[in-house]
Amino acid sequence: MQGKLEPAALVPDKEGGGALRRLARHTSIYSIGSLLVTFASIISFPVFTRIFTVSEYGTMGLVTSTILFLVGVGKLGLQHSVVRFYSEVEAGTRHNTAVQFFSTVLFSMLATGAIVSVLGALLVKLMPTHWWGETQTQHLVVFAAPLILIRVVDSAMYNMLRAQQKSALYSTYFTVRKYLGLALILLVLFFVSRSLEGFFAASIVSEGLAVFVIITYYWRQHVFDVRKISKPLLFSMLMYGLPLFASELSGLLLNIGGRYIINYRLGPEPLGSFSAAYNFSDYLQGILTASFAQAIIPIYFRLWEQKGPEKTAAFLQDSLRYYMAISIPIVAGIGAVGPELVRLLASAKYNVSAPLITFVTAGMLISGGTPLFSAGVYIKKQTKIVMYSVLAAAVCNIALTIALTQGYGIEGAAVATLVSLTLYAASTAYFGRRTVQVRMPWRDLASFSALSLLMYGVITRIELPSLALRISAQIACGAVLYVGLLLLIDRPMRGLAQKGLSHLRRS
C-alpha cells in the first residue's frame, strides 16, 4: 500500500439511496461491535459495583474522567482531522500520498500523547490534595498516566480505520480489545490485587498491547515513514482540529464536569451513585449513537465531495428519520425498565441511582444526533461554531449542577445533564442548517413518539415474580411490539427493511 489509496466506494445516483443503505450497513456493523463491547461492559458493571464500595466506584469514575480529559488534551483535535482529510486525500483534492497522511497522523499524535502524559502527571502531583477530596484519587491519576499516551495513539489508529470505512475490522478490533482487557482486569482483581491500583494496572497492560497490535497491522502495509511527515498537512490538520480540540475539551467538561462538583460538594459516595447511573446510560447509548456517528460522518463527507449539496441533504434527511425511529423508543424503554435494571445489575446499594437513568439517557440520545444536525458545520470546516456551542453547553451544565445539587442532590445533576446536552444539539443544528438544512419531520416525531408511548404502556403492565425474567420479557415484548407496528404503518422503514432482507439473502 505504498502511497496507494483504496478506491472510493461508488455512490449511486438515486438521491443518496445507496448512501443510506451504506449508512445502514456500516451502522449495523459498528452496532454489532458496540453491542458486544456494551455487553462486556454490562458484564463488568455488576462485578465492579460489587467488588468496590460506592465510594471507591466514585473514585474510579473521577480518575477515569480525569484521564479522559487529559487524553482529550493530548489529541489536540487531530483525531477529528483524520476522517475529514482522508476523504480529500482519497478523492485526490489534496496533494498528499497515503504514506504522508498516515505517517503525519501517527507520529504527531505519538509526540503529543507522550508530552501530555508526563506534564499531566506532574501537574496533578503538584495540585493541593484537598482539591481531590482524598489522597487516593490524586495518587491514582498519576499512577494511571500511561493510559494518556496509549489512548491518544489508539485514537489515531482507530480513526484511520473509520476514515477508510473498515467498519468490520474496526468493530473486531474494539471487541477483541474489550474482552481481552476485561479478562485481564478480572484476573488481576480476583487473583492479584482487589484494588483500584490493580484495575488501572491491568488497563494499562491490556490497552497497550491492543495499540501495539493495530500499529503492527498498519506498519506491515508500509504506510509509516517518519521521513514522510508533512508539515503543511500537519498544519492544515491542526487548523481544522484545534477549534474541535477546544470543543472536545468543552464536551468533556460537559460530560464529566458535574462529577467534580458532586465530589467536592457531596462527597465520593453520592459521586459513586451518579457515576453508576451515568455509566449505565453511556453503555446503552453507545450501541446507537457512537455507531451512528462512526458510520455517518465519512459517508456525508464523501457524498458532499462527489455528489454535492442536494444529495447530501436528501441523505441527511432520511438519516434523521432513521435515527429518530430508533432513539425515541430507547428513551421510552429505559423509562420503563431502566430503574429496575440498574437495581438488578448494580445491587440495592445503588438504589439512589435508578431515577437518574431516564434523564441522562434522554440527554445522551439527543446529543447523539449532533453529527447529523451539524453536518453543514463540519462540511464547511466551521469548527469554531462547534467549539462555541459545546462551550456554552458546558458552562450551562456546570452552572446548573452547582445550582441544582444544592437542593436536589444528584437528581439535580441529572437534570442539568439533560438540559445542557439538549442545548448543545439545538445550537449546532441552528448553525448547521446554513449549509445543509435538515428539517425536523414533526409528523414522524409524533408518530414514533406515539408508538413508543404505546410500547411503554404495554410493557409496564407486564408482571412476573422474577425480576430478571420480568425485565427480559419487557425488553423482548417492547422490541417486537414497536418494530412490528413501525413496519406496519411506516412505508419507508418497511421498504428499507425489505431491501436489507433482500441483501442478506443475496449474500
N, C-alpha and C positions, 0 to 999 in steps of 0.2 A: 504493500500500500504506500510505497514511497512517493509522496506528493500526489497521490491519486485519490479522488473522492468517489464515493459510491454514487451511482446515478440517482438523480432526484426521482421521487415517486411521481407518476403521472397523475394529474388531477383531471377527472372527467369534466365535460363542459355543461353538465346538467345542473346548473345553479348550485354548485357546491355539493350535489348529492353524493358524489363519490367521496368528497372530503368528509361528509357527515358519516358515511359508512366507515371511513378510515378512522374517524374520531371514535365511533362506537367500538371498532375492533381494538384500537390501541387502549382506549379506556378500559375495555374488558380485560385486556392482558395486564395492564397496570393494576386493575382492581383485583385480579386473581392474586397477584403478588402482594398487594396491600392487604387483602383478606387473610392470606396466610401469615403475613407479618403481624397483623392485628390479632389473629388467633393466638399467636405466640405471646403477644402482649397480654391477652386476656388470660392465658395460662399462668403467666408470671404475676399478674395483678394480685390474685388471691394469695399467692405464695409470699410476695414481698410485703403485703399488708398484714400478714400473719407473722412472718419472721421478725419484722421490725415493729417497734412500738409506733403509735401515732406520731409522737414527737420525732422519732428517727425517720419516719416516712416523710415528714415535713422537711427535715434537714436534707434528706436525699433530694427532694424536689428543689430546694433552694440551691444546692450545689449544682445540680444538673442545669438549672436555669442560668446560673452564673457562667458555667462553661459554655452553654448555648449562646449567651450574649457575646462572650469573648471569641467564639468561633465566627460569629457574625462580623466582628471587627476584623478578624484575620482574613476573611474572604474578600474584603474591600469592594464588594459588589460584583466582582469578576465572574462569579458563577452565573449571574443574570446575563452577562455578555456572551457567554458560551453559546447558548441557543440562538440568540439574535445574530451574532456574527458568523456562525457556521452556515446559516441559511444564505448569507451573502457570498461566502467563500464557495459554497456548493453551487450556487447559481452563476458564479463567475462574475458577479458585480463588484467583488473585492479582489484585488490582485495579490493574493497570498496563497501559498501552497498549503496542503493539508499538514505537512511537516512543520511549517512555520506556525500554523494555527495551534496544533496540539502541543508543540514544544513551548510556545509562549504561555499557554494556559497552565500547563503542569508546573514549570519551573518558577513562574511568577507566584503562583499560589503556594508552592512549597516554601518559598522565601518568606512571604508574608505570614504564613502559618507558624513558622519557626520563630520569627521575631515576636509575634503576639503571645505565643506560648511562654516565652521567657519573661517578657515585660509584664504580662498579665499576672504571672505567679509572683513576681517581685512586688507589684503594686498591691495585690491582695495581702501579701505578707506584711506590708508596711501599714496597712489600714488599722485604725483602732478596733480592738476586739469587740467593744460594746456595739459597734455598728452591725455586727453579725448576730448579736444576741447570745452567742456562746462560742467558746474556743474551737469546738469540734468543726463547725461549719467552715471557719477560716482555714483550718488545717486541711480539710478535705478538698477545698478548692485548689490549694497549692499542690496537694498530692495528685489530683486528677488533671493537672495542667497539660500533660502529654496528649490528652484527648483533643486539645485545641488543634494542635498540628495535624493529628490523624484525621479529624473531621473536616478540616479545611481542604486537605488533599483529597479526601473522599468525595467532597462536594465537586471538586474539579473533575474527577473521574466519572461520577455518575451523571453529571450534566453533559459530558461528552456522549454518553450512551443515549441520553434524552435527545440531544441535538441530531444524532443520526437516526432517531426513531427506532432504536433497537430495544423495543419495549419488552420483548421476551427475555433477552439477556439481562436487561435492567431488573426485571422482576425476579429472575432466577438469582441474580447476584444478591439482591436485598433479602430474599427469602432464606437462602443458604446462610448468609451472614448473620441474620437474626437468630436462626435456630442454633447454629454452632455457638454463637455468643451466649445465648440463653443457657445452653448446656454447660458451658464453661463457668458461667456465673453461678448456676445452681450447684455445680460440682464444688466450687470454692466455698460457697455459703454453707453447704451441708457437711463438707469433709475437711475443710481447711480453716476457714475463719468466718464465723457467722457475725459479720460486722460490715459497716459501710465501707471501711478500707478494703475489705475483701471484694465487695461489689464493684468498686471502681477499679481495683487492680485487674480483675477479670475482664472488665470492659476495655481497658487499655490493651490488653494482650489480644483479645478476640478481634477488636476493630482494627488494630494494627496489622494483624495477619490478613484480614479481608482486603485492606487497602493495598497491601503488597501483592496479592493475587491479581487484582484488577489492573494495577500498574504493569505487572508482568504480561498480562493479556495484550495490552496496547503496545508494550515495548517490543514484543515479538513481531508486531506489524511494522516495525521500523518507522514509527511516526514521531519519535522523540530524538531530538538532537539539540543539545544546549547551544551549539553554534548557530542554530537556526532561529533563535529567539528574535522576534521582530519588534523593535522598539516602537515604530509607528503604529503597528497593530495593537501593542500593549497600551499605548497612549489613547488610541481610539476606544479600546475596550474600557479603560478607566473612565474616560469622559462619559461613556454611556452608563457605566456601572456605579460611579460614585454617588450620583443622586439616589440610585436604588440602594446603595450601601447605607446612606443616611436613612432612607425609608425602611430598610430592613432592620436597622437598629431601633428605629421608632416602632416598627412592628413587633420586635422582640419585647420592647418596653410595654407595648400594647398587650401582649400576651402574657408576660411574666412580671411586669412591674407591680401589679397588685400583690404578688406573693411577698415582695419585700415589705410592703406596707402592712400586710397581715402579720408577718413575722415580727415586725417592730412593735406594732400596736397590740396584737392579740397573743403572740407567742407561737412556738413551734407546733403545739398540738392542734389549734384551730387551722394553722397552715397545713398540717397533715391531712385534715378533713377536706379542706378546699382542694389540695393537690390531688386527692383521690378522685374527687368529682371531676376536676379538670382533666386529669389523665385519662379517665374512663371516657369522657366525651371526645377527647383527642383521638383515642383509639378508634372510636366509631366513625368520626368524620373523615379520618384518614383513608378509609376504604373508598369514599366517594370523591371528596374534594381534592385530595392530593393526586389521585389517579387522573381526575378530570383535568387539573392544571397541567400535569405532565404531558397529557396527550394533546390538549387543545392548542397550547401556545406554539409549538413548532408547526402545526397544521395551518393556523391562520397566518403566521409569518410567510409560509411557503405560498399560500393562496394569494396573499397580497402581492408578493414578488412576481408570481407567474400569471395570475388571472385578474388582479385588480380589485378595486373597491366594491363593485356591485356584487360579485360572487362571494367576497369575504363577508359582506353584510348579510347576505342570504344565509350563509353557513352559520354565522353567529346567532342569527335569529332562530334558526332551527335548533341550535345547540342550547339556547336558553330554555326552550320547551323541554328538551331532553333533561336538562339539569333540574328544572322545577318539578318535573314528573317524578323524579327520584328523591329529591331533598325534602319536599314537603311531607310526604308520608313518613320519612325517617324521623322528623321532629314529632309528628303525632305518635308514632310508635314508641319513641323514647319517653314521651309524656305518659304513656300507658304502662310500660314495663320497666323503664329505666330505674326508678327508685328501688323497686324490689330486687332488680338485677344487681344493683350495687350492694345491697344488703346481703344477697346470696354470695356474691363473689368476695367482698371485702371483709365480711363478718359484721356482727352487730355493733362493734365499737366505732364503725363509720356511719352509723345511722344519720348523723347530722349532715352527712354529705349528700344523702339521697335527694332532697328537694332542689338541689342546685343543678342537677343534671339537665333538666329541660332548658333552663335559661342559657347555660353555657353551650349546649349542643346547637340550639337555635342560632346563637350568635356566630358560631363557627361555620355553620352551613350557609348563612347569609354572606359572610365574608369569603367563603369558599368560591362564590361565583365571581369574585373580583377579577380573576384573569380574563373572564368573558366580558364583564361590564367595561373594563378599562382597556380593551383591545386597541382602541384608537390611540390611547396614550402610549402604549408600548410600540405600536407600529411606527408612530411618528417620533419615537425616541424622546418623548416629553417626560422623562423620568422624574424631573423636579416636581411635577404635579403629584406623582405617587408619593414622593417624599413629604410634601406639604400635607397631603390628605392623611397619611398614616401618622404623621407627627401630631396633627390636630386630634386624631382619634386617641393617640397615646396620652396626650395631655388630658383629654376628656376622661379617659379611663382612670388615670391616677387621681384626678380631682374628685371624680365620683366615688372612687374607692375610699379615699380619705373621708369624704362626707358621709357615705352610707355605712361604712363599717362602725362608725361611732355609735349609731343607734340600732343597726340591724346585723352587725357581725359579718360573717362570711356570706350570708344571704345577700347583703348589700353589695358585696364584691362581685357576686354572680350577676346581679342586675347591671352593675357597672360594665361588666364584660359584654353583655348583650347589647347595651346601648352604644358603646364605643365601636364595636365591630360593625353594627348597622350603620353608624355614621361613616365609617371608612368605606364601606361598599357604596353607599349613596354618593359620597363625594367623588370617587373615581368614576362612577357611572355618569355623573353630570359632565365631567370634563372629557371623558372618553367619547361621548356622543358627537363631539365636534368633528371628529374624523370619521368614525363609523358609528352610525346611530343604531342602537339596539333598542327597539321599543318593548315596553313591558306588555306582554299579552294578558291583559286583565281578565278576559273571558277564560283563558286557560288557567290562570291563577285561581279563579273562583271554582272552576271545575275540579282541579287537582285538590284544592282545599276541602271541597265538599266530600270527595271520595275519601280523603284522609280522615275527616271527622267521622264519617260513617264507619270506617275501619276502626277508629278509636272507640266509638260507641259499642261496637260488637265485641272487640277483644277485652275490653274492661269488664264485660259481663261473664267472661269465662271463669268458672270457679272449679278448682281441683284441689284435693287435700295436700298434695305435694307441691311445694313452692317451685322446685326445679321443673317439674312436669307442667305446672301451670304456665310458667314463663315460656317454655318451649312450645306449648300449644298456642299461646297467644301470638308468638312470633310467626309460627308457621301459618296459622289461620289468617293473621293480618296480611302477610305477604301474598297468599293465594287469593284472598278476597280483593285486595287492592289491584293486583296485576290483572285478575280476571275482569273486574269492572272497567279498568283502564282500557284494556284491549277491546272490550265490548263497545265502548262509547267513543273512543278516540281513533279515528281513521288513520292519521299519520303514524301514531305509535303502532297501530296494528300492521301497517304497511312495512314499517321498519323491522318489526319482529318477524314478519313473513320473509323479508329479504335476508335477515340474519339466519333463519332456519334453512332457507334455500342454499345459502353459502356454506353452512355446516354440512348439508347433505352432499354438496359437490366436493367438499374437502374430505 
